[in-house]
Amino acid sequence: QKNLLLLLSNCGFSTTPSITHFIIMSKKKRSIINLTSDTSDDDDDDVLPSKNKKSCIDLTGDDDDERPRDTSLHRQKMAWYLLESKNICSSGNEHVAKSFREVMNAGIAHPSWVVLSNMLFDWGFLSDIWPELVSVDRVCIFQHDTDRPQLPANFEIHGRNPKVHGITHPSGTRIVGDRIWGSHHAKFAILGYEESVRIVITTANFVPMDVLYLSQGVWYQDFPLLENCVSDFGTSLIDYVQALLDHGGGPATRGNWGSHFQGSLTKALSRYDYTGATAYLVPVVPGYHQGEALHRYGQMRVRSILSKYQKHNDGNIIMQFSSMASTNPSYIKQLTKTFGGDPKKDRLNIVWPTREDILNSTQGPLAGSHLPARKDNVDKLHQGGYLYKWKDKTASRNSPLLQARERAVPHMKSMTRILSDRVAWSIITSSNISKSSWGDIQKSETQLYCQNWELGILVTPDTLKCDRLLTKQQSDNSPLTYDNQSTAIVPLPFPTSPLVPYAPDDNPWVSF
């Protein structure tokens, strides 16, 4: 340890007690070395071991942690999960988070085929964290660009950049290139087994920072093999995948999808039973959507779902996302109506980290590079009074989850409606706040124009077959006296009850 400190000092690094962790990355093992035994008196104390605090955990070291664990939430039904984050206290992960390998069933069951979709991939990282992927018979990849790195022969890559493939206007004109702002932004995985399929929907790019350090949401569910079962989830999923195939075609439309399935990917997916889905699917497909397709995607899909739940249309509408696009008052009103609000009296409450939150996070300014935000876009919402805080000291003192998560910068995208201590519904998605992501409702609500590929899920008490949804914050300091099967947890990692408005001297995060 002394030699390492000396080396850092000679290289010009500070070795003061405030620099408490140095992360050594290697291909075979990632470990955290504590360089000093001192702790500072600032916010670092919130996440460092002490006699009076829970110790922090290394999520990527050996699985030989013998510490006793609180099991009161192990059987608790979860609406969705957080991804485990490194370098935070255990209370930010226990019971409410899953590791990337656990979500992908890695090392537990071996799929016959896998479909991966994302904006960003780091193939070296994926091969390290999920080495079993190389031995899967078929890996089908949907990504934004058409880059084809050196990958195993069983990997097939399909670029789905809307700028390249274009969008057809209702007039018949084909729109391509810079006239489209869209991207392939959907973040999901499909793992095909002989007797079941696992659907995974997340907010994380498949890169180290997103998967290991930032606060991310993830939902996943296994579905059994059973033909001729019609369900809303299955219909939406197959329609979405078919749109992906139609947008560019390619080998994903034919071939072997396990010993049972010959033909297209959609045909393989149609062999499973989705009637037990615990969520609605919320897809976004580039294009001008009218007629029967109007309510399949984006904003109009959400409106169609929430119209069934008028009793849930009360309370604060809370949005949280990782990219601050340009907005205007008319689009804010459009979104307010979409999420069940009255644009005349209700308003969106947007949770966004401050500059201090980013700089004091586990990854510092580097984490901020994953939250792109133009100053003028942020200022519009800040000055309009829409912004609320990601981190609040009072709320954190009352919630171990919030205390641990306040230093794991949010890259997740969530939309939730909360009334008093109840969650009416909750969404996690790849969609940020933009017309490209959610679509722009046009022509007296008879047309929806989308530019991105996105995917998310929406949960309600009905989809989860429970009486009520609560945030983890509300159960942190009270015994779980209710029936675990009648209540499900929505693990929002920021203050919600109450929301904490920005103070006059708070500076929201801007990246350029």
HUZISUL-V330581 format. One record per helix or strand. SS is the DSSP state (hx for helix, st for strand). FROM is the first residue (numbers start at 1). TO is the last residue. If there is no record, write none. Layout:
# HUZISUL-V330581
ss:SS from:FROM to:TO
ss:SS from:FROM to:TO
This chain:
# HUZISUL-V330581
ss:hx from:2 to:10
ss:st from:21 to:25
ss:st from:30 to:34
ss:hx from:43 to:46
ss:st from:50 to:50
ss:st from:53 to:53
ss:st from:56 to:56
ss:st from:77 to:78
ss:st from:81 to:83
ss:st from:89 to:89
ss:hx from:90 to:92
ss:st from:97 to:98
ss:hx from:100 to:103
ss:st from:113 to:118
ss:st from:121 to:121
ss:hx from:123 to:129
ss:hx from:131 to:135
ss:st from:138 to:143
ss:st from:155 to:159
ss:hx from:162 to:165
ss:st from:167 to:168
ss:st from:174 to:175
ss:hx from:177 to:179
ss:st from:184 to:184
ss:st from:188 to:192
ss:st from:196 to:202
ss:st from:206 to:206
ss:hx from:208 to:213
ss:st from:215 to:215
ss:st from:217 to:225
ss:hx from:232 to:248
ss:hx from:251 to:253
ss:st from:256 to:256
ss:st from:262 to:262
ss:hx from:265 to:269
ss:st from:272 to:272
ss:st from:280 to:284
ss:st from:287 to:289
ss:hx from:291 to:293
ss:st from:297 to:297
ss:hx from:298 to:306
ss:hx from:310 to:312
ss:st from:316 to:320
ss:st from:324 to:324
ss:hx from:329 to:338
ss:st from:348 to:352
ss:st from:354 to:354
ss:hx from:355 to:359
ss:hx from:365 to:368
ss:st from:373 to:373
ss:hx from:375 to:383
ss:st from:387 to:389
ss:hx from:393 to:398
ss:hx from:400 to:405
ss:st from:410 to:410
ss:st from:414 to:419
ss:st from:422 to:429
ss:st from:433 to:433
ss:hx from:435 to:438
ss:st from:440 to:442
ss:st from:447 to:450
ss:st from:453 to:460
ss:st from:468 to:471
ss:hx from:472 to:475
ss:hx from:484 to:486
ss:st from:487 to:490
ss:st from:501 to:501
ss:st from:508 to:508
